[in-house]
Amino acid sequence: MPICRAPRLIRLDDVRDLWYADLCNSWFDQIRQHQPVRVHIVKPTPPYQMRRQAVVHIILEQGMVPEKAAILFTAAFHAGTRMGLLQQAESSPVDICTDQVIQDHDLQPQCDFRPCHLFSGRYRFHPSNRERVPSGISVLLDVSDHRLNARAHSSTDMPMQVDVHGNPSDDASDARSDMSDTSTLMQRPKFKAFPKPAARACPVTYRDSALATWFTIYQPLSQVGADQHQPVQEAQIQVCNLQDFHSVLQWQANRARDDCLQQAATRAKIATWYLEPNVLPRSDHHREVLLSGHPNQWPSDILQRWADFLQPSQPVNLYVVQPDPPGGLPDIVAHVLVVQNAHSQHAAALVSVTELIEDPWPQGLHYS
């Protein structure tokens, strides 16, 4: 079975010694006996999922050969406010590039008139230069809307390098010239993922300084080898408006419980969006956060979810969206904006587009 289009949902209990047996039993009809099985935990987590209740994706591989890699392939087809998904686990050549992936999946008719780019996390593959990938990797083929005339900054883009005055640096100009449709190189972590922030920060009054609190997050570093664990570094993040955020989110969670949108025994789930005007002025996807039982831990839960984007030297403002956006997922009790380096002349807003016939999802977040 070189391609698996129908994943199977497995619920694991607290007995970790039986997890491997649970995985194998769920695929008992497909697993060949007396042959070794390799278990791959998919990294990075796919940005889009067919089943939102899945916490992690796992690939079981048999018949391993050196020239093949077990990958999770996702194709996202954007069309205005709608999006189509194609997601499957497959046996792929270990050396891939954008053009080859497009041809292997017969998507050339789509990519002839729509911008198509291949990503793995925040790395972008070259159209024709092949890159070696390990088993268990997740790749995303982003098929943009054919009506787009220019590339918009979004949460799937590489962060822009800026100088201390907030202007694009020379390195950023060179990087953007290399990111054209015909000569896009896969981004390497040869420079820092985030530049040094601007010298100015959001002003904190004496009253606000007493309410501001520092939280610890763990940010991922560049992985040395394919078989090694992801290294992390500890960083401190300051939240400016902690008291206001706590009171509003607590009220929102209590209201959802009173309206029977959330069971009393379950933990609240929220949708978080990240914005930084110089690096990420628009976010076109959110990240769900399952809040801890104690409200004092909520800021840490939210900040850790965006640890790969946060700049430790810049304070953070957390805003609960009011009023609630129309439509959306029924189990989301609130939307939270994570904003850094905010300009005094700008405002962060959650923009929803509602049609007369149906209410599309997902929403988009803009900084204007």
C-alpha angles and dihedrals in degrees: 000000000000091000130043114192098165114062121196122228115229127188113210121206130209094274100094093181089069098048094095091050090049091053093049094044092055089058097035092126092056104035115097111227122237091024123108120254123213118204118211124189104211115242132218100029110249111257089222126039134191091212113039094192092067111103097189137010119229128189121203110205131193132175094034117196126184095239095053132070129195107233138169108234122199126181117193116197111199121202114166109288093351131075134191124207135209112184129170143145112239146167105252135178111269091235113061140166134179098263093048093050090049092052095044090056096042092241097132093107089058095045094048090078103016128066109253124190131174120222139176106195103309095338117104122207125226115248094239110004108092123227126199114241130191127232114271095038122138118221128187126204104202111203106192129208112279090224093066112111098181136022112263123211109250141155091273093060127094112260115264118242113232135180127236090278094055095254124129111268126228090255089054091052091051091047093051091049088054091051096069118129093255102041107029114149123203105260114250123199091242089125130041113280089230126033126228105285124243116277093243119079134181108290114251118202124210091260092049093047090061090053097042115101134192121230131192121234132175115229123200119245131202111292113239099203137012093241096048128092120259108269117225137194129212117242137176122230125190121216112205105191099038099142095050091045093050095050095047096044092046090052090048093050092048091049092052090051092049091049090052091243088124128033116239093238095051128083119247119256121209136182115234129199127193125214134179115166096215098040107022114013092164130038117195098183136041133216121227119229126196104212121227122244094254116066092216088068095053097090090051091051091052097043093048090055089062097037092124091060104034121104108217095209093057123077119237132226118204117204128185109217113245128224104025112259115247120260119355131125117334095222094056108100097184146359118231126196117213105202128183131183092007118192117230091227094052134071132203114233137175108228121202126186114209123189125203095243102040141002108242124213144234108051128215130233120215134185110214 
